[in-house]
Amino acid sequence: MGVAEMLRRVPVNQRPVLLLHDVLDLPIEQVAEQLGLPVSTVRGRLDRARANLARHLAADPEGALSRHGRP
């Protein structure tokens, strides 16, 4: 499973938070402002998004990252 496929498995309301914070490296406060959400909501969605990704990575031990030359 590729990275894009794993991201598609993260619920739609969690994806923007994950991408803005973990990929684009925006601070949580800025993510909240960009999305018009409370900081607490952004933190909750980020935690859930990371947990979802971790479950998908655990289910796919030969997963997306290893196929792209990353540990």
MOPAC internal coordinates of N, CA, C and O (Angstrom, degrees):
PM7 1SCF
backbone

  N    0.0000 0     0.00 0     0.00 0    0    0    0
  C    1.4493 1     0.00 0     0.00 0    1    0    0
  C    1.5268 1   108.14 1     0.00 0    2    1    0
  O    1.2310 1   120.45 1   -46.52 1    3    2    1
  N    1.3278 1   116.74 1   133.48 1    3    2    1
  C    1.4471 1   121.59 1  -179.38 1    5    3    2
  C    1.5198 1   112.46 1   -84.43 1    6    5    3
  O    1.2310 1   121.33 1   -10.86 1    7    6    5
  N    1.3151 1   115.05 1   169.14 1    7    6    5
  C    1.4606 1   121.24 1  -179.70 1    9    7    6
  C    1.5235 1   111.01 1   -60.01 1   10    9    7
  O    1.2310 1   120.31 1   135.76 1   11   10    9
  N    1.3234 1   117.02 1   -44.24 1   11   10    9
  C    1.4684 1   120.38 1  -179.96 1   13   11   10
  C    1.5215 1   110.74 1   -60.96 1   14   13   11
  O    1.2310 1   120.17 1   140.10 1   15   14   13
  N    1.3203 1   117.27 1   -39.90 1   15   14   13
  C    1.4700 1   120.80 1   178.73 1   17   15   14
  C    1.5258 1   110.71 1   -65.55 1   18   17   15
  O    1.2310 1   120.19 1   139.56 1   19   18   17
  N    1.3070 1   117.24 1   -40.44 1   19   18   17
  C    1.4670 1   120.01 1   177.77 1   21   19   18
  C    1.5234 1   110.58 1   -63.60 1   22   21   19
  O    1.2310 1   120.30 1   139.28 1   23   22   21
  N    1.3211 1   117.03 1   -40.72 1   23   22   21
  C    1.4639 1   119.56 1   178.25 1   25   23   22
  C    1.5216 1   111.27 1   -64.68 1   26   25   23
  O    1.2310 1   120.18 1   145.52 1   27   26   25
  N    1.3188 1   117.26 1   -34.48 1   27   26   25
  C    1.4654 1   120.26 1   177.52 1   29   27   26
  C    1.5238 1   111.53 1   -65.84 1   30   29   27
  O    1.2310 1   119.85 1   156.33 1   31   30   29
  N    1.3002 1   117.89 1   -23.67 1   31   30   29
  C    1.4670 1   121.49 1   179.37 1   33   31   30
  C    1.5279 1   112.40 1   -82.32 1   34   33   31
  O    1.2310 1   120.34 1   166.70 1   35   34   33
  N    1.3295 1   116.96 1   -13.30 1   35   34   33
  C    1.4629 1   120.55 1   174.56 1   37   35   34
  C    1.5266 1   106.71 1   -77.61 1   38   37   35
  O    1.2310 1   119.76 1   -47.05 1   39   38   37
  N    1.3328 1   118.06 1   132.95 1   39   38   37
  C    1.4624 1   119.74 1  -179.32 1   41   39   38
  C    1.5341 1   113.11 1   -52.07 1   42   41   39
  O    1.2310 1   121.39 1   -34.69 1   43   42   41
  N    1.3099 1   114.95 1   145.31 1   43   42   41
  C    1.4699 1   122.27 1  -174.25 1   45   43   42
  C    1.5294 1   112.46 1   -54.52 1   46   45   43
  O    1.2310 1   119.69 1   141.41 1   47   46   45
  N    1.3192 1   118.20 1   -38.59 1   47   46   45
  C    1.4614 1   119.18 1  -178.00 1   49   47   46
  C    1.5272 1   112.80 1   -74.83 1   50   49   47
  O    1.2310 1   119.74 1   166.74 1   51   50   49
  N    1.3367 1   118.11 1   -13.26 1   51   50   49
  C    1.4627 1   121.94 1   179.31 1   53   51   50
  C    1.5317 1   112.79 1   -96.25 1   54   53   51
  O    1.2310 1   120.15 1   154.96 1   55   54   53
  N    1.3115 1   117.31 1   -25.04 1   55   54   53
  C    1.4727 1   121.14 1  -176.31 1   57   55   54
  C    1.5193 1   114.51 1   -57.51 1   58   57   55
  O    1.2310 1   119.41 1   129.36 1   59   58   57
  N    1.3442 1   118.74 1   -50.64 1   59   58   57
  C    1.4713 1   117.84 1  -177.23 1   61   59   58
  C    1.5240 1   112.73 1   -60.23 1   62   61   59
  O    1.2310 1   120.46 1   142.24 1   63   62   61
  N    1.3266 1   116.72 1   -37.76 1   63   62   61
  C    1.4633 1   120.51 1   179.29 1   65   63   62
  C    1.5248 1   109.91 1   -63.38 1   66   65   63
  O    1.2310 1   120.64 1   133.36 1   67   66   65
  N    1.3112 1   116.37 1   -46.64 1   67   66   65
  C    1.4616 1   121.79 1  -179.86 1   69   67   66
  C    1.5267 1   111.33 1   -61.50 1   70   69   67
  O    1.2310 1   120.70 1   132.88 1   71   70   69
  N    1.3095 1   116.27 1   -47.12 1   71   70   69
  C    1.4635 1   119.96 1  -178.17 1   73   71   70
  C    1.5258 1   112.15 1   -67.05 1   74   73   71
  O    1.2310 1   120.34 1   134.33 1   75   74   73
  N    1.3257 1   116.96 1   -45.67 1   75   74   73
  C    1.4649 1   119.35 1  -178.58 1   77   75   74
  C    1.5259 1   112.20 1   -65.12 1   78   77   75
  O    1.2310 1   120.61 1   140.13 1   79   78   77
  N    1.3219 1   116.44 1   -39.87 1   79   78   77
  C    1.4616 1   118.71 1  -176.48 1   81   79   78
  C    1.5342 1   112.61 1   -85.45 1   82   81   79
  O    1.2310 1   120.06 1   127.24 1   83   82   81
  N    1.3160 1   117.50 1   -52.76 1   83   82   81
  C    1.4625 1   120.57 1  -173.23 1   85   83   82
  C    1.5219 1   113.77 1   -83.02 1   86   85   83
  O    1.2310 1   119.80 1   150.52 1   87   86   85
  N    1.3106 1   117.99 1   -29.48 1   87   86   85
  C    1.4668 1   119.86 1  -178.64 1   89   87   86
  C    1.5315 1   110.54 1   -95.01 1   90   89   87
  O    1.2310 1   120.57 1   130.75 1   91   90   89
  N    1.3303 1   116.51 1   -49.25 1   91   90   89
  C    1.4724 1   119.52 1  -178.65 1   93   91   90
  C    1.5222 1   112.80 1   -88.57 1   94   93   91
  O    1.2310 1   120.23 1   174.55 1   95   94   93
  N    1.3290 1   117.16 1    -5.45 1   95   94   93
  C    1.4633 1   123.31 1   173.85 1   97   95   94
  C    1.5315 1   113.83 1    63.21 1   98   97   95
  O    1.2310 1   120.69 1  -147.12 1   99   98   97
  N    1.3357 1   116.28 1    32.88 1   99   98   97
  C    1.4585 1   119.63 1   175.93 1  101   99   98
  C    1.5244 1   108.99 1   -80.41 1  102  101   99
  O    1.2310 1   119.91 1   -36.39 1  103  102  101
  N    1.3260 1   117.78 1   143.61 1  103  102  101
  C    1.4627 1   119.77 1   175.78 1  105  103  102
  C    1.5307 1   110.83 1   -64.72 1  106  105  103
  O    1.2310 1   120.91 1   -26.99 1  107  106  105
  N    1.2981 1   115.87 1   153.01 1  107  106  105
  C    1.4683 1   121.13 1  -177.42 1  109  107  106
  C    1.5264 1   110.97 1   -55.10 1  110  109  107
  O    1.2310 1   120.20 1   139.62 1  111  110  109
  N    1.3129 1   117.23 1   -40.38 1  111  110  109
  C    1.4637 1   120.41 1  -179.54 1  113  111  110
  C    1.5247 1   111.64 1   -61.69 1  114  113  111
  O    1.2310 1   120.58 1   141.33 1  115  114  113
  N    1.3210 1   116.50 1   -38.67 1  115  114  113
  C    1.4633 1   120.09 1   179.26 1  117  115  114
  C    1.5274 1   110.83 1   -71.86 1  118  117  115
  O    1.2310 1   120.29 1   142.29 1  119  118  117
  N    1.3200 1   117.05 1   -37.71 1  119  118  117
  C    1.4601 1   120.44 1   176.21 1  121  119  118
  C    1.5251 1   109.16 1   -60.44 1  122  121  119
  O    1.2310 1   120.70 1   135.00 1  123  122  121
  N    1.3251 1   116.27 1   -45.00 1  123  122  121
  C    1.4642 1   120.74 1   179.19 1  125  123  122
  C    1.5239 1   110.46 1   -59.58 1  126  125  123
  O    1.2310 1   120.64 1   136.08 1  127  126  125
  N    1.3107 1   116.38 1   -43.92 1  127  126  125
  C    1.4695 1   120.33 1   179.62 1  129  127  126
  C    1.5288 1   110.90 1   -64.29 1  130  129  127
  O    1.2310 1   120.36 1   134.35 1  131  130  129
  N    1.3140 1   116.92 1   -45.65 1  131  130  129
  C    1.4704 1   121.65 1  -179.22 1  133  131  130
  C    1.5342 1   111.57 1   -59.94 1  134  133  131
  O    1.2310 1   120.85 1   140.95 1  135  134  133
  N    1.3124 1   115.99 1   -39.05 1  135  134  133
  C    1.4654 1   120.69 1  -175.30 1  137  135  134
  C    1.5258 1   113.16 1   -94.67 1  138  137  135
  O    1.2310 1   120.67 1   174.68 1  139  138  137
  N    1.3306 1   116.32 1    -5.32 1  139  138  137
  C    1.4608 1   119.45 1  -179.49 1  141  139  138
  C    1.5176 1   112.98 1    67.15 1  142  141  139
  O    1.2310 1   120.93 1  -142.22 1  143  142  141
  N    1.3315 1   115.82 1    37.78 1  143  142  141
  C    1.4604 1   121.90 1  -177.69 1  145  143  142
  C    1.5218 1   110.44 1  -121.39 1  146  145  143
  O    1.2310 1   119.95 1   -24.58 1  147  146  145
  N    1.3168 1   117.71 1   155.42 1  147  146  145
  C    1.4654 1   119.97 1   172.21 1  149  147  146
  C    1.5363 1   110.11 1   -66.72 1  150  149  147
  O    1.2310 1   120.89 1   -30.07 1  151  150  149
  N    1.3128 1   115.90 1   149.93 1  151  150  149
  C    1.4703 1   120.89 1   179.29 1  153  151  150
  C    1.5330 1   110.19 1   -57.06 1  154  153  151
  O    1.2310 1   120.14 1   140.38 1  155  154  153
  N    1.3176 1   117.34 1   -39.62 1  155  154  153
  C    1.4708 1   119.96 1  -179.01 1  157  155  154
  C    1.5287 1   111.54 1   -62.59 1  158  157  155
  O    1.2310 1   120.15 1   144.50 1  159  158  157
  N    1.3137 1   117.33 1   -35.50 1  159  158  157
  C    1.4701 1   121.34 1   177.65 1  161  159  158
  C    1.5221 1   110.30 1   -67.62 1  162  161  159
  O    1.2310 1   120.73 1   137.59 1  163  162  161
  N    1.3094 1   116.21 1   -42.41 1  163  162  161
  C    1.4689 1   120.51 1   178.66 1  165  163  162
  C    1.5198 1   109.61 1   -61.60 1  166  165  163
  O    1.2310 1   119.78 1   135.34 1  167  166  165
  N    1.3209 1   118.03 1   -44.66 1  167  166  165
  C    1.4762 1   120.78 1   179.64 1  169  167  166
  C    1.5217 1   111.33 1   -61.82 1  170  169  167
  O    1.2310 1   120.57 1   136.82 1  171  170  169
  N    1.3131 1   116.51 1   -43.18 1  171  170  169
  C    1.4661 1   120.40 1   178.90 1  173  171  170
  C    1.5110 1   112.17 1   -63.24 1  174  173  171
  O    1.2310 1   120.75 1   134.32 1  175  174  173
  N    1.3284 1   116.17 1   -45.68 1  175  174  173
  C    1.4691 1   119.73 1   179.69 1  177  175  174
  C    1.5275 1   111.08 1   -65.23 1  178  177  175
  O    1.2310 1   120.50 1   142.15 1  179  178  177
  N    1.3219 1   116.65 1   -37.85 1  179  178  177
  C    1.4595 1   120.30 1   178.71 1  181  179  178
  C    1.5286 1   110.54 1   -64.39 1  182  181  179
  O    1.2310 1   120.41 1   135.63 1  183  182  181
  N    1.3153 1   116.83 1   -44.37 1  183  182  181
  C    1.4683 1   120.18 1   177.39 1  185  183  182
  C    1.5251 1   111.21 1   -59.69 1  186  185  183
  O    1.2310 1   120.73 1   134.30 1  187  186  185
  N    1.3303 1   116.21 1   -45.70 1  187  186  185
  C    1.4678 1   119.91 1  -179.32 1  189  187  186
  C    1.5334 1   111.26 1   -67.13 1  190  189  187
  O    1.2310 1   120.00 1   141.16 1  191  190  189
  N    1.3295 1   117.60 1   -38.84 1  191  190  189
  C    1.4730 1   120.85 1   178.85 1  193  191  190
  C    1.5237 1   110.67 1   -63.15 1  194  193  191
  O    1.2310 1   120.55 1   135.87 1  195  194  193
  N    1.3318 1   116.56 1   -44.13 1  195  194  193
  C    1.4666 1   119.82 1   178.70 1  197  195  194
  C    1.5254 1   111.04 1   -64.12 1  198  197  195
  O    1.2310 1   120.31 1   140.61 1  199  198  197
  N    1.3231 1   117.02 1   -39.39 1  199  198  197
  C    1.4670 1   120.35 1   178.19 1  201  199  198
  C    1.5283 1   110.56 1   -64.67 1  202  201  199
  O    1.2310 1   120.40 1   139.27 1  203  202  201
  N    1.3309 1   116.84 1   -40.73 1  203  202  201
  C    1.4709 1   120.50 1   176.83 1  205  203  202
  C    1.5219 1   110.84 1   -61.18 1  206  205  203
  O    1.2310 1   120.31 1   133.53 1  207  206  205
  N    1.3261 1   117.02 1   -46.47 1  207  206  205
  C    1.4669 1   119.83 1   178.86 1  209  207  206
  C    1.5189 1   111.30 1   -62.17 1  210  209  207
  O    1.2310 1   120.17 1   138.30 1  211  210  209
  N    1.3131 1   117.28 1   -41.70 1  211  210  209
  C    1.4624 1   121.02 1   179.77 1  213  211  210
  C    1.5297 1   110.71 1   -60.57 1  214  213  211
  O    1.2310 1   120.48 1   138.13 1  215  214  213
  N    1.3341 1   116.70 1   -41.87 1  215  214  213
  C    1.4719 1   119.90 1   177.86 1  217  215  214
  C    1.5276 1   111.17 1   -62.45 1  218  217  215
  O    1.2310 1   120.49 1   137.61 1  219  218  217
  N    1.3244 1   116.67 1   -42.39 1  219  218  217
  C    1.4690 1   119.90 1  -179.53 1  221  219  218
  C    1.5229 1   110.99 1   -68.27 1  222  221  219
  O    1.2310 1   120.27 1   141.56 1  223  222  221
  N    1.3237 1   117.10 1   -38.44 1  223  222  221
  C    1.4649 1   119.65 1   177.60 1  225  223  222
  C    1.5220 1   110.73 1   -66.39 1  226  225  223
  O    1.2310 1   120.01 1   140.31 1  227  226  225
  N    1.3150 1   117.59 1   -39.69 1  227  226  225
  C    1.4680 1   121.13 1   179.03 1  229  227  226
  C    1.5231 1   110.92 1   -65.73 1  230  229  227
  O    1.2310 1   120.55 1   146.62 1  231  230  229
  N    1.3263 1   116.55 1   -33.38 1  231  230  229
  C    1.4642 1   121.10 1  -179.66 1  233  231  230
  C    1.5232 1   111.78 1   -77.00 1  234  233  231
  O    1.2310 1   120.42 1   166.20 1  235  234  233
  N    1.3178 1   116.80 1   -13.80 1  235  234  233
  C    1.4673 1   122.32 1  -176.87 1  237  235  234
  C    1.5314 1   108.64 1  -129.60 1  238  237  235
  O    1.2310 1   119.70 1  -109.94 1  239  238  237
  N    1.3649 1   118.18 1    70.06 1  239  238  237
  C    1.4584 1   121.05 1  -173.68 1  241  239  238
  C    1.5259 1   114.28 1   -59.81 1  242  241  239
  O    1.2310 1   119.74 1   154.89 1  243  242  241
  N    1.2896 1   118.10 1   -25.11 1  243  242  241
  C    1.4721 1   121.25 1   175.27 1  245  243  242
  C    1.5142 1   108.78 1   -97.53 1  246  245  243
  O    1.2310 1   120.82 1  -146.07 1  247  246  245
  N    1.3104 1   116.04 1    33.93 1  247  246  245
  C    1.4533 1   125.00 1  -168.09 1  249  247  246
  C    1.4956 1   118.31 1   -64.87 1  250  249  247
  O    1.2310 1   122.68 1    12.10 1  251  250  249
  N    1.3143 1   112.47 1  -167.90 1  251  250  249
  C    1.4507 1   124.20 1  -171.67 1  253  251  250
  C    1.5025 1   113.11 1   -55.75 1  254  253  251
  O    1.2310 1   120.01 1   135.78 1  255  254  253
  N    1.3289 1   117.59 1   -44.22 1  255  254  253
  C    1.4597 1   118.78 1  -174.53 1  257  255  254
  C    1.5269 1   111.52 1   -69.25 1  258  257  255
  O    1.2310 1   119.90 1   140.25 1  259  258  257
  N    1.3291 1   117.80 1   -39.75 1  259  258  257
  C    1.4521 1   119.52 1  -179.25 1  261  259  258
  C    1.5294 1   111.12 1   -67.81 1  262  261  259
  O    1.2310 1   119.91 1   149.56 1  263  262  261
  N    1.3257 1   117.79 1   -30.44 1  263  262  261
  C    1.4631 1   120.16 1   179.14 1  265  263  262
  C    1.5221 1   112.20 1   -73.10 1  266  265  263
  O    1.2310 1   120.48 1   164.89 1  267  266  265
  N    1.3237 1   116.69 1   -15.11 1  267  266  265
  C    1.4570 1   120.42 1  -179.77 1  269  267  266
  C    1.5235 1   111.44 1  -105.78 1  270  269  267
  O    1.2310 1   120.46 1  -158.93 1  271  270  269
  N    1.3106 1   116.72 1    21.07 1  271  270  269
  C    1.4528 1   121.11 1   174.21 1  273  271  270
  C    1.5156 1   114.83 1    78.28 1  274  273  271
  O    1.2310 1   119.99 1  -161.92 1  275  274  273
  N    1.3158 1   117.62 1    18.08 1  275  274  273
  C    1.4652 1   120.16 1   176.91 1  277  275  274
  C    1.5061 1   109.09 1  -107.88 1  278  277  275
  O    1.2310 1   120.94 1   -28.71 1  279  278  277
  N    1.3301 1   115.81 1   151.29 1  279  278  277
  C    1.4644 1   119.09 1   179.24 1  281  279  278
  C    1.5004 1   112.45 1   -66.64 1  282  281  279
  O    1.2310 1   120.10 1   180.00 1  283  282  281

